C-alpha cells in the first residue's frame, strides 16, 4: 500500500492530480475541506464518468447511487470504514486548525486505501508527515503561475476580475454596496451561503455580469474561479475563539486564488488596510513559510459504556508530543452540558444510549446561536430518540420547518433561515432518526432551494446595479448583450413571414436547412427561462431526459413537445461524445455551464447503462486477454469483427470463455457481439452514438423494429454500421446474429459439393437475412464464398487459409 504526500502552494494542480489518480483505480474516496468544494469536485467527476458511479456525502447533502465506485466527501463525512482502492485527503495542513484539526489528524493517521493513499497540502506540513507517516513518498509541486504583491489599492483603483476578501458578513455587505455604487455591482460569496445561492452568485461573476466579487476567506480552500487579483479588506479575523492577526500561510492560501493554471495572479490590500509587511509579501511570492511543529489530536477510540467513560476517553492525552489535544471542540462542549442534565443522565444508560447521545452532540450549530440555545435543541432531539418510539416526532419537526419556510425578509433573515434548515437537512440524513427519511430530505431540500433563490434575488437587488446608466457612465457586458438581444427581437417582430415555397425555388434554398427553432433556454416567445428551471433541470432524475434519433437529448418534462436541450457530437471515441447545448445565451455562462455538466453526466451514465452487462462484476474475474476483448467490444458498442480480437481469442482458456458467455458475449465465426444490445431500445441509443461520430448532417437511423437487414447509406463509413450491430455485406446492413446464422446454414448445406443459391434453398437463405434473391449472391460473396469453377450455379466456402487472410485484411482495415 503506497502513501503519497503531494505538497506545494496553491495552483499547483495537486487536487487535479489526485482526482486523475483516483479515477485510474476501480474505486476511490476523496475528502475535501469544504462542502462547496466537494460539490465542485463532484460536478467535475460526474461530467466525466456520469452520476451512477459517484457518491456525494457532506453533512447536509447525500447523493448515493445504488453501487457507487467513487466517493466525494467533506473530510468530516468520509465513510472511512468503507474499503476502497484509493483514498485522498485535501488541505491536510488543516490538521493544525483549532476546531477542525483533530479530524484531519485522524485521517492522516488512519485513513488508508487498499492500494494507494494521497495527502495533499502545504509544504509547511512536511515535518508532521515525516514524523507521523514516515513511509510516505513526499513530492513537492511548484505553482503553475506567478503570484506577486502590488501594494495597496483604493476601491476605485481595483482592476476587473478582482475578489475582495473580508472577514465578517457586515464588512462583505458594506464593500459590496460601495462596489455597486462605483462599479455597477459585485457577487457575494460567504461560507454560510447554501450551495445553490453560492453557485448563482459565482455564475454572476463567471459570466461577466459583474466584474467584482466580495467574499470571506471561504474562497481560500480550492474554490476555482477566474480571479486575477485578490484584495484583502482586512488582516484580522475572529477564529471562533478570539480576534487575531492572519498568519502568512493563511494569507497565502487566500491570495493563491488569484491566477488560474498558467495565468499569473496578484494580491494587494484594500486601503486603508495594510500594507502587508515586505517579509510577508516576499513569503507569499516565494511560498516560504514556517513549518508546522504540532497538529491537533483527539482520541478516536471512544469508550461508550457510560457517560463518564466517554468523557474520559475524549479527554485522553495524545500518545506523542507532536500531537496537541483539541481545546475547544463544539461537540464535546455540547456533551458536557447535556451530561450535566438529570433527564439526559437518566436516559443515557448503556452503550447504545451513550453512543446515540454522542451522535446527537455532533449535529453542527449552523445557526451559530449561543451554545445554550443549541444545547436545548439537541436535548429535545435526544429525548425523542431515546424514548420507546425511537424516532423524532414528525409533527414537532414539521412545525419547526414550517416556521422557516418563508421567503419574505431581508438578506440577514433569509441567511438565518437557511442556517436553521441546514440543521434539519443534517437530521433528515440520519435515516434511523426519522420516519420516511426520503420525504423529509426532499422537504428540507425544497425549503432550502426556495430560501436560496430568494436570497440570491435579494443579493442581486441590493448589490448589482440594474439601471441602464451607472455612476461610472458605462454598462456591463451583460447589459450590452441584453440590449442587443432586445434590438434583435424587435427586428424579428417587424420581419414579414417567410415564404418557404418561394425560397425553395430560389438561390437561397439552402437557408431552409438551418435550425431556427427557439433554444431550450427560451420558450416559444423567446422569453428567457428562469433560474428555477435551470436548477430543476440540474437536479432532475435521469428519467427526465431521453436520447433521440440523430443524437438529440430531449427534455421529457413537457411530454407534448419534448424540447431538444442538446445534441451529441464527435468526441474522443464512440463512448464519450461531445455535448453541444441548444440552451440560449440568455441563460448566461454560469447557468449554461451547470446545464452542460448535467447533460454530459447524463450522457456518460446513458452509455454506462447501455453497456452495463459488459461491465458487471463478473468482468473482474476475466484474464487480461479477455478484458482486452471486452474493451474492444465496448468501443464497438457491442459488435466487432472477430478478426480484431483474434490474438486474444487464441489465448483464452475454457474458464474465460464461460465467463464471457455469462456476460452475454457471443463469439461467432466472423463476429463477436452482445445479443442484448441488438434489442430495439439499445439499438436506438447505438444509432444516436454512431450518428454523433459522423460529419454534421449525416446520421445513422435506428433500424425499424425487428428488421434483420436494411439498405445502408453509401456515404456512411461501414464501420458505423458495425458499431450499430448491422455490419455491411454487399449492399445490405445485416444484423450480427443473422450473419452468424447465415454462416451456420451455409455450412450445413455445404456437403462438399458447394451450395446452390437458386431454388428453395436460396429463397430460404435470402429470407433468413431479409434480402431479395438477386441480392443474396453479393452477401454470400462478401462472406468470402466463390462460384464453383465447374458449376457456376454453386458456391464454394472459402478455404481456411483464405478465411485467415480475409480476417487479417478486415482487421487491418478496421
C-alpha positions in Angstrom: 0.0 0.0 0.0 1.7 3.2 -1.2 1.3 6.6 0.6 2.0 9.8 -1.4 2.2 13.3 0.0 1.7 15.9 -2.7 2.8 19.2 -1.2 3.1 22.7 -2.5 1.4 26.2 -2.7 -2.0 26.9 -4.3 -2.5 26.4 -8.1 -0.1 23.5 -8.4 -2.6 21.0 -9.6 -2.4 18.8 -6.5 -6.2 18.2 -6.2 -6.4 17.7 -10.0 -3.7 15.1 -9.9 -5.4 13.3 -7.0 -8.7 13.2 -8.9 -7.0 11.8 -12.0 -5.2 9.2 -10.0 -8.3 8.1 -8.2 -10.1 7.6 -11.5 -7.4 5.3 -12.6 -8.4 2.9 -9.7 -11.6 0.9 -9.7 -12.8 2.6 -6.5 -11.8 5.6 -4.5 -12.7 8.3 -2.0 -11.5 11.9 -1.7 -12.1 14.1 1.4 -12.2 17.9 0.9 -12.3 20.8 3.4 -15.5 22.5 2.3 -18.9 21.2 1.1 -18.8 23.8 -1.7 -15.5 22.4 -2.9 -16.9 18.8 -2.5 -19.8 19.8 -4.8 -17.4 21.4 -7.3 -15.3 18.2 -7.5 -18.4 16.0 -7.7 -19.6 18.1 -10.6 -16.2 17.7 -12.3 -16.1 14.0 -11.9 -19.7 13.3 -12.9 -19.2 15.3 -16.1 -16.5 12.7 -17.0 -18.0 9.4 -15.9 -21.6 10.1 -15.1 -23.5 10.2 -11.8 -24.3 6.5 -11.4 -20.8 5.7 -10.2 -20.2 8.7 -7.9 -21.5 9.5 -4.4 -21.5 12.9 -2.8 -21.5 13.0 1.0 -21.4 16.1 3.1 -23.1 17.0 6.4 -26.2 18.3 4.7 -26.2 16.6 1.3 -26.1 12.9 0.4 -26.3 11.7 -3.2 -25.5 8.0 -3.0 -26.4 5.9 -6.1 -27.0 2.1 -5.6 -23.5 1.0 -6.3 -21.0 3.9 -6.3 -17.4 3.4 -7.2 -16.1 6.8 -6.1 -16.9 8.9 -3.0 -16.6 12.7 -2.9 -16.9 13.9 0.7 -16.1 16.6 3.2 -13.3 15.3 5.4 -15.7 15.0 8.4 -18.2 13.0 6.4 -15.8 10.4 4.9 -17.1 6.9 5.4 -13.7 5.7 6.4 -14.9 2.2 7.4 -15.7 1.6 3.7 -12.8 -0.1 1.9 -11.8 1.5 -1.5 -8.7 1.1 -3.6 -7.7 4.8 -3.3 -8.1 7.4 -0.6 -7.1 11.1 -0.7 -7.4 13.9 1.8 -7.0 17.5 0.6 -5.6 20.5 2.6 -4.1 18.2 5.1 -2.3 21.2 6.8 -5.7 21.9 8.4 -4.7 19.2 10.9 -3.3 22.3 12.8 -6.8 24.0 12.9 -8.0 24.7 16.4 -11.6 23.4 15.9 -11.4 21.0 13.0 -7.8 19.9 13.1 -8.4 16.7 15.1 -10.5 15.3 12.2 -7.7 15.9 9.6 -5.2 14.4 12.0 -7.3 11.3 12.4 -7.5 10.9 8.6 -3.7 11.4 8.4 -3.2 8.6 11.0 -5.9 6.1 10.0 -7.5 6.8 6.5 -5.9 4.4 4.0 -6.8 3.0 0.6 -6.3 -0.7 -0.2 -3.8 0.1 -2.9 -2.9 3.8 -2.6 -3.3 6.8 -0.3 -2.7 10.5 -1.1 -2.4 13.5 1.2 -2.3 17.0 -0.4 -1.5 20.2 1.3 1.0 23.0 2.1 4.8 22.4 2.2 4.6 23.6 5.8 3.1 20.2 6.9 6.2 18.2 5.7 7.8 17.7 9.2 4.5 16.4 10.6 4.2 14.0 7.7 7.7 12.8 8.1 7.1 12.0 11.8 3.6 10.6 11.7 3.7 8.9 8.3 7.4 8.1 7.8 6.7 5.8 4.8 5.1 8.5 2.8 6.7 9.4 -0.6 6.8 13.2 -0.5 6.5 15.1 -3.8 6.8 18.9 -4.0 4.9 20.7 -6.8 5.7 24.2 -7.9 3.0 26.7 -8.6 1.9 26.8 -12.2 1.9 30.6 -12.4 3.5 33.6 -10.7 1.9 35.4 -7.8 3.0 39.0 -6.9 2.1 41.7 -4.5 1.1 45.1 -5.8 0.9 47.1 -2.5 -2.3 49.0 -1.6 -5.1 50.0 -3.8 -8.2 52.1 -3.3 -11.6 50.6 -4.1 -11.8 52.8 -7.2 -8.4 51.5 -8.5 -9.3 47.8 -8.3 -9.0 46.2 -11.7 -11.8 44.0 -13.1 -11.8 40.3 -12.1 -10.9 41.1 -8.5 -12.1 39.2 -5.4 -12.2 41.4 -2.3 -11.8 39.3 0.8 -13.3 40.5 4.1 -13.7 38.7 7.4 -17.2 39.4 8.6 -20.6 39.4 6.8 -21.1 43.1 7.7 -17.9 44.1 6.1 -18.7 42.0 3.0 -22.0 43.8 2.6 -20.5 47.2 3.1 -17.8 46.7 0.4 -20.3 45.1 -2.0 -22.6 48.2 -1.6 -19.7 50.5 -2.3 -18.8 48.5 -5.4 -22.4 48.7 -6.6 -22.3 52.4 -6.4 -18.9 52.8 -8.0 -18.7 49.8 -10.4 -22.2 48.6 -11.0 -22.2 45.7 -8.6 -20.5 42.6 -7.1 -21.2 39.0 -6.5 -21.2 38.0 -2.8 -19.8 34.7 -1.5 -19.9 33.7 2.1 -19.3 30.3 3.7 -22.8 30.5 5.2 -24.5 30.5 1.8 -26.2 27.4 0.5 -24.5 25.7 -2.5 -27.5 26.9 -4.6 -27.0 30.5 -3.7 -23.3 30.3 -3.9 -23.5 28.8 -7.4 -25.9 31.5 -8.6 -23.6 34.3 -7.2 -20.5 32.8 -8.7 -22.4 32.5 -12.0 -22.9 36.3 -12.0 -19.2 36.7 -11.7 -18.0 34.0 -14.0 -20.4 35.1 -16.8 -19.1 38.7 -16.7 -22.3 40.3 -15.5 -20.3 41.7 -12.7 -16.5 42.2 -12.6 -16.0 42.0 -8.9 -16.6 39.5 -6.1 -16.7 40.2 -2.3 -16.1 37.1 -0.2 -15.0 35.8 3.1 -11.9 33.5 3.4 -14.2 30.6 2.4 -12.8 31.1 -1.2 -9.4 30.2 0.1 -9.8 26.4 0.1 -9.6 25.5 -3.5 -12.7 27.0 -5.0 -11.9 27.6 -8.6 -12.9 30.9 -10.2 -11.4 33.3 -12.8 -9.8 35.7 -10.4 -6.9 37.9 -11.5 -6.5 39.9 -8.2 -7.2 39.2 -4.6 -7.6 42.3 -2.4 -7.5 42.0 1.4 -10.0 44.3 3.1 -8.5 43.5 6.5 -5.8 41.4 8.1 -7.5 40.3 11.3 -10.3 37.7 11.8 -12.4 36.2 14.5 -11.5 32.4 14.5 -14.3 31.3 16.8 -12.3 31.9 20.0 -10.5 35.3 19.5 -9.8 38.1 17.1 -6.3 37.6 15.8 -3.9 38.6 13.0 -3.9 36.3 10.0 -0.8 34.2 9.7 1.3 34.4 6.5 0.3 30.9 5.4 -3.4 31.8 5.7 -2.9 35.0 3.7 -1.0 32.9 1.0 -3.9 30.4 0.9 -6.4 33.1 0.1 -4.1 35.2 -2.2 -3.4 32.0 -4.2 -6.9 32.1 -5.6 -5.6 34.8 -8.0 -4.5 33.3 -11.3 -5.6 30.0 -12.8 -3.4 27.4 -14.4 -0.7 29.3 -16.2 -2.3 32.8 -15.8 -0.4 34.9 -13.3 -2.2 36.5 -10.3 -1.6 39.4 -8.0 -2.6 40.4 -4.5 -2.9 43.6 -2.5 -4.5 45.3 0.5 -7.6 47.5 0.1 -6.9 50.9 1.6 -6.9 51.7 4.4 -6.0 48.1 5.4 -2.4 47.1 5.4 0.1 47.4 3.9 1.4 43.9 4.2 5.0 43.8 5.7 7.6 43.2 3.0 8.6 40.0 4.6 5.1 38.6 4.4 4.8 39.7 0.7 8.1 38.0 0.0 7.0 34.8 1.8 3.7 34.7 -0.2 5.5 35.3 -3.5 8.2 32.7 -2.9 5.9 30.3 -0.9 8.2 30.0 2.1 6.5 29.8 5.5 7.3 28.5 8.9 6.8 24.8 9.2 4.2 23.2 11.4 5.5 21.5 14.6 2.3 20.2 16.1 -1.2 19.2 15.0 -4.5 18.9 16.8 -5.5 15.5 18.0 -8.4 13.8 19.7 -8.8 10.2 20.7 -10.9 8.3 18.1 -11.1 5.0 20.2 -14.0 6.0 22.3 -15.5 4.1 25.3 -19.3 4.3 25.2 -20.0 2.1 28.3 -21.0 5.2 30.4 -21.2 8.9 30.1 -18.1 9.1 32.4 -16.1 6.7 30.3 -17.0 8.5 27.1 -15.9 11.9 28.6 -12.7 10.3 29.9 -11.8 8.8 26.5 -12.4 12.1 24.8 -10.1 13.8 27.3 -7.3 11.2 26.8 -3.9 12.6 26.4 -2.2 12.2 23.0 0.4 9.4 22.7 3.1 11.6 21.0 4.5 15.1 21.6 3.7 16.2 18.1 0.0 15.8 18.8 -1.7 18.6 20.7 -5.1 17.9 22.4 -8.1 19.8 21.0 -9.1 22.5 23.3 -12.5 23.8 22.1 -14.5 21.3 20.2 -18.2 22.2 19.8 -19.4 18.6 20.1 -17.5 18.0 23.3 -18.8 21.2 24.9 -22.3 20.1 24.0 -21.7 16.7 25.5 -20.5 18.2 28.8 -23.6 20.4 29.1 -26.0 17.7 28.2 -24.4 15.2 30.5 -24.9 17.6 33.4 -28.7 17.4 33.0 -30.5 14.9 35.2 -33.1 13.9 32.5 -30.3 13.2 30.0 -28.4 11.2 32.6 -31.5 9.1 33.2 -31.8 8.3 29.5 -28.1 7.7 28.7 -27.8 4.3 30.3 -26.0 1.6 28.4 -23.6 1.6 25.4 -26.2 2.1 22.7 -27.8 5.1 24.5 -24.5 6.8 25.2 -23.4 6.3 21.6 -26.7 7.8 20.4 -26.1 10.9 22.6 -22.6 11.4 21.1 -24.2 11.2 17.6 -26.7 13.9 18.6 -23.9 16.1 20.0 -22.2 16.1 16.6 -25.2 17.9 15.0 -23.4 21.1 13.9 -24.6 24.5 15.2 -25.2 26.0 11.7 -27.2 28.8 13.4 -24.3 30.0 15.5 -26.6 30.7 18.4 -25.4 30.9 21.9 -24.4 27.4 23.0 -27.3 27.1 25.4 -29.8 27.5 22.6 -28.1 24.8 20.5 -27.9 22.5 23.5 -31.6 22.9 24.2 -32.5 21.9 20.7 -30.2 18.8 20.9 -31.6 17.8 24.3 -35.1 17.8 22.8 -34.0 15.7 19.8 -32.2 13.2 22.1 -35.2 12.8 24.4 -37.3 11.8 21.5 -34.7 9.4 20.0 -34.1 7.8 23.4 -37.9 7.3 24.0 -39.6 4.0 23.3 -40.7 5.3 19.9 -37.0 5.9 18.9 -37.9 8.5 16.3 -38.3 12.3 16.1 -41.9 13.3 16.3 -42.9 14.2 12.7 -45.4 16.9 13.8 -42.8 18.5 16.1 -40.2 18.5 13.2 -42.8 19.8 10.7 -43.8 22.7 12.9 -40.2 23.9 13.2 -39.6 23.6 9.4 -42.9 25.4 8.7 -41.7 28.4 10.7 -38.7 28.9 8.4 -40.5 28.1 5.1 -40.9 31.8 4.4 -39.2 33.6 1.6 -40.1 37.1 2.9 -37.5 39.2 4.7 -34.1 40.8 4.2 -30.7 39.2 3.5 -29.9 38.5 7.2 -33.3 36.9 7.8 -33.0 34.6 4.8 -29.5 33.6 5.7 -30.7 32.8 9.3 -33.5 30.6 7.9 -31.1 28.8 5.6 -28.8 28.1 8.6 -31.9 26.7 10.5 -32.9 24.5 7.6 -29.4 23.1 7.3 -29.8 21.7 10.8 -32.9 19.8 9.7 -31.3 18.7 6.5 -28.5 17.2 8.6 -31.0 15.5 10.8 -33.0 14.1 7.8 -29.9 12.4 6.5 -29.9 10.1 9.6 -32.4 7.5 8.4 -32.6 5.8 11.8 -33.8 9.1 13.5 -36.9 9.8 11.4 -39.8 8.0 9.6 -39.7 8.3 5.8 -36.3 9.9 5.5 -36.5 10.4 1.8 -39.6 12.6 2.1 -38.0 14.7 4.8 -34.9 15.1 2.8 -37.0 16.3 -0.2 -38.9 18.7 2.1 -35.8 20.3 3.6 -34.1 20.5 0.2 -37.2 22.2 -1.2 -37.3 24.7 1.6 -33.6 25.4 1.3 -34.0 25.8 -2.5 -36.8 28.4 -2.1 -34.8 30.3 0.5 -31.7 30.2 -1.6 -33.5 31.5 -4.7 -35.0 34.3 -2.6 -31.6 35.1 -1.1 -29.9 35.3 -4.5 -32.6 37.7 -5.7 -32.1 39.9 -2.6 -28.3 39.9 -3.1 -28.7 40.8 -6.8 -31.2 43.5 -6.0 -29.0 45.0 -3.3 -25.5 44.7 -4.7 -25.9 44.6 -8.5 -26.9 47.8 -10.3 -29.7 47.1 -12.8 -30.2 50.6 -14.2 -29.2 51.5 -17.8 -26.6 54.0 -16.7 -24.2 53.6 -13.9 -22.3 56.1 -11.8 -19.2 55.4 -13.9 -21.2 56.1 -17.1 -20.7 52.6 -18.6 -22.9 49.5 -18.8 -21.8 46.0 -18.0 -21.2 43.4 -20.7 -24.4 41.6 -19.8 -26.5 44.8 -20.2 -25.0 45.4 -23.6 -25.8 41.8 -24.6 -29.3 42.3 -23.3 -29.8 45.4 -25.4 -28.5 43.6 -28.5 -31.0 40.8 -27.8 -33.8 43.3 -27.4 -32.9 45.0 -30.7 -32.7 41.7 -32.4 -36.1 40.6 -31.0 -37.7 43.9 -32.1 -36.4 43.5 -35.6 -37.7 39.9 -35.8 -41.1 41.0 -34.7 -41.3 43.5 -37.6 -40.0 40.9 -40.1 -42.6 39.6 -42.6 -43.4 35.9 -42.6 -41.0 33.8 -44.7 -42.5 32.4 -47.9 -40.8 29.0 -47.7 -42.1 27.8 -51.1 -40.7 30.8 -52.8 -37.3 30.4 -51.1 -37.2 26.7 -52.1 -37.3 27.7 -55.7 -34.7 30.4 -55.4 -30.9 30.8 -54.9 -31.3 30.8 -51.1 -32.9 27.3 -50.8 -30.0 26.1 -48.5 -31.2 28.5 -45.8 -34.2 26.3 -45.2 -31.8 23.7 -43.8 -30.8 26.0 -40.9 -32.2 25.1 -37.5 -34.0 28.3 -36.4 -36.2 26.9 -33.6 -36.2 28.7 -30.2 -33.4 27.3 -28.0 -34.2 25.3 -24.9 -33.2 28.4 -22.8 -36.3 30.2 -24.0 -39.9 29.5 -24.5 -41.7 29.9 -27.9 -42.0 33.6 -27.4 -38.3 34.0 -26.8 -38.7 34.6 -23.0 -35.8 33.6 -21.0 -36.2 30.6 -18.7 -35.6 31.4 -15.0 -33.1 30.1 -12.5 -35.7 27.7 -11.1 -36.0 26.0 -14.4 -32.2 25.6 -14.6 -32.0 24.3 -11.1 -34.8 21.8 -11.7 -33.0 20.6 -14.8 -29.7 20.2 -12.9 -31.3 18.3 -10.1 -33.7 16.2 -12.2 -33.6 12.4 -12.2 -32.3 10.6 -15.2 -35.8 9.7 -16.3 -36.4 13.3 -17.3 -34.1 13.0 -20.3 -34.1 10.8 -23.4 -31.7 10.3 -26.4 -33.5 10.6 -29.7 -32.5 9.6 -33.2 -29.8 11.9 -34.6 -28.2 12.3 -31.2 -30.7 14.8 -29.7 -31.1 15.0 -25.9 -34.7 15.9 -25.2 -36.5 17.1 -22.1 -39.4 14.8 -21.3 -40.8 17.1 -18.6 -43.0 18.6 -21.4 -44.5 15.3 -22.7 -46.1 17.0 -25.7 -43.2 19.0 -27.1 -40.1 17.2 -25.6 -37.9 20.2 -26.4 -34.3 19.5 -27.5 -31.7 20.5 -25.0 -28.5 19.5 -26.7 -27.1 17.4 -29.5 -24.3 14.9 -29.3 -21.2 15.5 -31.5 -18.0 13.7 -32.3 -15.9 13.1 -29.2 -12.7 11.2 -28.5 -14.5 7.9 -29.2 -18.0 6.5 -29.5 -18.4 6.2 -25.8 -17.5 9.8 -25.0 -19.4 12.1 -27.4 -19.3 15.9 -27.1 -22.5 17.6 -25.8 -23.4 20.8 -27.6 -26.1 22.8 -25.8 -29.0 24.3 -27.6 -29.8 26.4 -24.4 -29.9 30.1 -25.4 -27.1 32.5 -24.5 -29.8 34.4 -22.5 -29.3 32.0 -19.6 -25.8 33.3 -19.0 -22.5 31.4 -18.9 -22.9 30.2 -15.3 -26.3 28.6 -15.9 -25.2 27.2 -19.2 -22.1 25.5 -17.6 -24.4 23.9 -14.9 -26.8 22.5 -17.6 -23.8 21.4 -19.7 -22.4 19.4 -16.7 -25.7 17.8 -16.0 -26.3 16.7 -19.6 -22.7 15.5 -20.0 -23.1 13.4 -16.8 -26.4 12.0 -18.0 -24.8 11.1 -21.3 -21.9 9.2 -19.6 -24.5 7.4 -17.5 -26.6 6.5 -20.5 -23.5 4.9 -22.1 -22.7 3.0 -18.9 -26.2 1.7 -18.6 -26.2 0.7 -22.3 -23.0 -1.4 -21.8 -23.9 -2.4 -18.2 -23.9 -6.1 -19.0 -20.3 -5.9 -20.2 -19.2 -4.0 -17.0 -20.8 -6.2 -14.4 -18.9 -7.8 -11.5 -18.2 -11.0 -13.5 -15.9 -9.0 -15.7 -13.4 -8.6 -12.8 -12.6 -12.3 -12.9 -11.6 -12.3 -16.6 -8.0 -12.6 -17.6 -6.2 -9.7 -19.2 -6.8 -11.1 -22.7 -10.5 -11.5 -22.0 -10.7 -8.0 -20.6 -9.0 -6.7 -23.7 -11.6 -8.4 -25.8 -14.4 -6.9 -23.7 -12.8 -3.5 -24.0 -12.8 -3.7 -27.8 -16.4 -4.8 -27.7 -17.3 -1.8 -25.6 -15.5 0.5 -28.0 -17.5 -1.1 -30.8 -20.8 -0.6 -28.9 -21.4 -4.3 -28.6 -20.3 -5.7 -32.0 -16.8 -6.2 -33.5 -15.3 -8.3 -36.3 -13.7 -11.4 -34.9 -10.5 -10.6 -36.8 -10.0 -7.6 -34.5 -9.6 -9.8 -31.4 -8.1 -13.0 -33.0 -4.9 -12.6 -30.9 -6.8 -12.5 -27.6 -9.1 -15.4 -28.6 -6.2 -17.7 -29.2 -5.1 -17.2 -25.6 -8.4 -17.7 -23.9 -8.9 -20.8 -21.8 -12.2 -22.5 -21.0 -12.9 -20.5 -17.9 -12.6 -17.2 -19.8 -14.9 -18.4 -22.5 -17.6 -19.5 -19.9 -17.3 -16.1 -18.1 -17.6 -14.2 -21.4 -20.7 -16.2 -22.1 -22.1 -15.3 -18.7 -21.6 -11.7 -19.6 -23.7 -12.2 -22.6 -20.9 -12.2 -25.2 -21.2 -14.5 -28.2 -18.2 -15.4 -30.2 -19.1 -16.4 -33.8 -17.2 -17.4 -36.9 -17.0 -13.8 -38.2 -18.3 -11.6 -35.4 -18.3 -11.1 -31.7 -21.4 -9.5 -30.3 -23.7 -9.0 -27.3 -27.3 -10.1 -28.2 -28.9 -7.8 -25.5 -27.5 -4.8 -27.4 -29.5 -5.8 -30.5 -32.8 -5.1 -28.8 -34.8 -2.0 -30.0 -34.1 0.4 -27.1 -30.3 -0.4 -27.2 -30.3 0.0 -31.0 -31.8 3.5 -30.7 -29.0 4.5 -28.3 -26.4 2.9 -30.5 -27.7 4.7 -33.5 -27.6 8.1 -31.7 -24.0 7.5 -30.6 -22.9 6.4 -34.1 -24.6 9.5 -35.6 -22.7 11.7 -33.1 -19.4 10.5 -34.6 -20.4 11.2 -38.2 -20.0 14.5 -40.0 -22.7 17.2 -39.5 -25.8 16.4 -41.4 -25.1 12.7 -41.7 -26.8 10.2 -39.4 -27.4 6.5 -38.9 -31.1 5.8 -38.3 -32.1 3.1 -35.8 -33.3 0.0 -37.8 -37.0 -0.5 -37.9 -38.3 -2.7 -35.1 -37.4 -6.4 -35.7 -35.6 -5.6 -39.0 -32.9 -8.2 -39.8 -31.4 -6.0 -42.6 -31.8 -2.7 -44.4 -30.1 -0.7 -47.1 -27.2 1.4 -45.7 -26.4 4.9 -46.7 -23.4 4.6 -49.0 -22.0 7.9 -47.7 -21.6 6.5 -44.2 -18.5 4.5 -43.3 -19.2 0.8 -43.0 -17.6 0.8 -39.5 -20.6 2.9 -38.2 -23.0 0.1 -39.2 -20.8 -2.5 -37.5 -21.0 -0.4 -34.3 -24.7 -0.3 -34.8 -24.8 -4.1 -34.8 -25.5 -4.4 -38.5 -22.3 -5.0 -40.5 -22.5 -4.3 -44.2 -22.3 -7.2 -46.6 -22.8 -6.4 -50.3 -25.4 -3.7 -50.4 -27.2 -4.6 -47.2 -26.6 -3.9 -43.5 -27.4 -7.2 -41.8 -27.9 -7.9 -38.0 -24.9 -9.6 -36.5 -26.7 -12.6 -35.1 -28.3 -13.2 -38.5 -25.0 -13.1 -40.3 -23.8 -15.9 -38.0 -27.0 -17.9 -38.6 -26.5 -17.5 -42.3 -22.9 -18.8 -42.0 -24.3 -21.8 -40.0 -26.9 -22.6 -42.6 -24.3 -22.3 -45.5 -22.0 -24.7 -43.6 -24.9 -27.1 -43.0 -26.0 -27.1 -46.7 -22.4 -27.4 -47.9 -21.8 -31.2 -48.2 -18.5 -30.7 -50.1 -20.2 -30.0 -53.4 -21.0 -26.4 -52.7 -24.3 -24.6 -52.1 -26.8 -23.6 -54.7 -28.4 -20.2 -54.2 -31.2 -20.8 -56.7 -34.4 -22.6 -55.9 -35.8 -23.3 -52.5 -32.5 -23.2 -50.6 -31.6 -19.8 -52.0 -35.1 -18.4 -51.1 -34.8 -19.7 -47.6 -31.3 -18.2 -47.1 -32.5 -14.9 -48.6 -35.4 -14.8 -46.3 -33.2 -15.5 -43.3 -31.2 -12.3 -43.8 -34.1 -10.2 -45.2 -32.8 -9.7 -48.8 -34.1 -10.4 -52.2 -32.9 -13.5 -54.1 -30.8 -11.3 -56.5 -29.1 -9.6 -53.5 -28.1 -12.9 -51.8 -25.2 -13.6 -54.1 -23.5 -10.3 -53.2 -24.0 -11.1 -49.5 -22.5 -14.6 -49.8 -19.6 -13.2 -51.9 -18.9 -10.7 -49.2 -18.6 -13.6 -46.7 -15.7 -15.0 -48.9 -17.7 -17.6 -50.8 -16.9 -18.0 -54.5 -18.6 -19.6 -57.5 -17.5 -23.1 -58.4 -15.3 -23.1 -61.5 -17.0 -26.2 -62.9 -20.6 -25.3 -61.9 -21.4 -21.5 -61.6 -24.7 -22.3 -60.0 -23.0 -23.5 -56.9 -20.9 -21.6 -54.4 -17.8 -22.8 -52.5 -16.8 -22.0 -48.9 -13.5 -20.1 -48.6 -10.5 -22.3 -47.7 -9.2 -22.0 -44.1 -6.1 -20.1 -45.4 -8.3 -17.7 -47.4 -10.5 -17.2 -44.3 -7.5 -16.3 -42.2 -6.2 -13.9 -44.9 -9.6 -12.3 -45.2 -9.8 -11.8 -41.4 -6.3 -10.3 -41.3 -7.4 -7.9 -44.1 -10.5 -6.9 -42.2 -8.5 -6.4 -39.1 -6.1 -4.0 -40.9 -8.9 -2.1 -42.5 -10.5 -1.5 -39.0 
